Amino acid sequence: MKSIVIKTFIVALSFSSLFILSGCLKGEFDTPPTGGSDPEIPAEQIVSLTEVMSKYYVAGKYTAIDLDKYVKGVVVADDRSGNFYKTLIVEDENSDLGIAVLIDENEIHSTYPVGKRVFIKLKGLTVSDYNGLPQLGMGVDNSGSSPRLGYIPSSLMSEILVQGAFGLEVKPRIKKISELSSADLNTLIQLEGVQFSNVGADKKYANNTVDPPVTINQDLVDCFNNKIIVRNSGYADFANEVLPDKNGTLTAVYSIFRADKQLFIRDTKDVAFDKVRCGGGNPTGSRISVESVRTAFANGATSAPTGFIQGIVISDVASGNITNQNLTVQDGDYGIVLRFKNQINIPQNTEIKIDVSGAKLEEFSKLLQINDLDNSKAEVLSTKVQTPKTVTVAQLDVAKFESTLVKVVNAQLTGGPKYSGTVKVKDASGEVQLFTRTAATFSGQNIPSGTISITAILSEFTSGTQLSIRNLTDVEGGAPCDVNNATADCDGDGVANGQDCSPSNKDIYPGAPCDDANAATVNDKYNAQCICEGSAPGAGLDESFNSQTNNVDITLSGWVNVAVKGTRKWQAKLFSGNLYAQATSFNDTAPAMETWLITPEVNTAVTPTLTFETAKAFWVHDGLSVWATSNYTGDPATTTWTKVNGKVAVKDDADNTFIPSGNVDLKSFGAKVKIGFKYEGAGGTNTSTFRVDNVVVK
């Protein structure tokens, strides 16, 4: 867990411009008496927040609202405790949405407390977002280094936020961490059976004993080790209170900051932790060592001994170089892989204990694992760092060091050029394979040259002994690639320096997309002389996605990559040196997902034939379809599409095997046509993975 120091009060609490209605826990808060009255605003002047957002909200844009109507809502979070700054969280009473309202006023709660009904006058306001979180304010503030949504002036507060009845009951939505989605942003939610990951006398919500105060992210987990951030301002009046060390119920406003899901409590009354921690009861039996577990397997046991093991997590699930159901833990000089029934999110450098009584002992491709572990039996104890054992390559004996942390110094990395390639660690005593999963966040990064030190987990696979780093901080030293070396690939784009237009820029090489500044051309690319040139619309397509970056959303000149439902888009993925486009809803939290990858326009009179390749994996549903249109509106949802009947990968096809589409005649779809690859799915149910590659129109 990392603490983040926020340099200014405004920046520290901008994140809290987040949340929405759903209310106080009945019985847990002092409920103010209901009273007051609502203004006489005609029903036809009331509009739902859903209608407002659908008409005016565009992520990343500042849109002025010209609608002369009101949103009727209830305040569910205010600035009383200091954990929200110049912000009210209001939930719409005519939809399921909420909004963060920015007001240039301190002590807003004295006029608009939790439970107060407000009628927000929309005309003249501006809707935008802060790193993904919807907000309502006024105008654009350009006083800083970058634009941001302006606050509603205090002088206009009472005119724009028309007061209604007060003391209204506010109820949170009962949710699970795994269920939270964009539909819950700016709403009050309640999580049950949760606890803070790191607790102790020195673990506090934030830190207000320094100047400036420190805002801290605390990790909250449930009994299945699903994790979410609880963000606490150093200016909150509860900042210096010790985190509760038990399990229980937490009420908070749900927010997001870029890709990070966050919660903001209103005060510590939102934290009702009075139950035994997950796995914190009395584990069966007593503590047993990892060494004794490994010895039992060596002697023929197929089940783990009765008791619990305790060790330090040395793997890093966040980097993706280990599957999300596995942890590698080390206890003294011995380590082992733990395989859980469900996804596990315990971070690296965490000491845990886990009841392993009767769990399966077996090898996966020669690597010993304890399988089928119950997530709820894992208990987080504290933060602790494992020191690696320094060895030479020749000393890497899996009989001694399997699943432990080792360090090799005075070494170099050979092969590559990327981590996902065939890379080896070499020192004066020998060499060993460095394994990197294609799903790792750093798999597409270039390996360094020169002398390095590498910290890694030693493991065994069918092919032999191998090392796996946790993340890029495990590799120290080395030097940047020499761009004057003609055979090297310094930017990792798959093109050798000698044939590359710009060896230090992965986006510039012959065949890479570019923009020739001519609006009349499409499919602009660098030619063999590294000159950006385009062709007239309809000159065809030949897209292999080789210019893209692994694990990054597809961005190609003239192409459209857009999410219609949910937030996921088509991403570039790398396997066995091949880049392709991929879409999946696996592990997505949105209730539904629909994403489109749309080609530039082609002239079917000149280039009438379409071919492409598709592949599937982990089949659950038919989620991929291909469409054509001659009147793209700029929005897939409002465009008229006709289905393309080229062959796509189906259930009976082998996983990860690309299937040719066959020739598709585009003339029947119109004179100038765009092709759309549409993926539909839903996290938790329809989660098939589909790939698209080698899209050609000629």
Protein Blocks (a to p, Z undefined) as FASTA:
>chain_A
ZZdddfbfklmmmmmmmbccebjaehjaccdddedjdddddfklpccfklmmmmmmcghi
acddfbdcddddddfbdcknopaghiacdddfkbcbdcddddddehklmmmgghiacddd
fehpacddeehiacddehjdfkbmbdcdddddfklmmmmmccddehiacddddddfklpc
fklgoiacddehiacfbgcjklcfbdckbccddddddddddfkopacdddddfkbcklmp
ccdfbdcddddddddehjaccdddfblmlpccfbdcehiaccehjdddfklmmmmmmnop
abdcedddddddfbdfknopacfkbccddehjaccddddfbdcfbdehiacdddfehiac
ddeehiacdehiafklpccfbdcddddddddfklmcfklmgoiacddehiadeehjbfkl
ccddddfkbccdddddfkbmklmpccdehjddddddddddfkbccdddfblmlpggjjdd
dfklmkbcfkonopafklpfblmbmkbcghiacdehiakbghiacdfkopacdddehiap
adehlmpcehiacddehiacddfehjbdcddddeehiacddddfehiabfbdcddddddd
ddfklmmcccdddddehifbdcbdcdddfbdghiaklpccdddfbdcddfklcehiacde
bjadfklnojbdcddddddddehiamcdcddehiacZZ
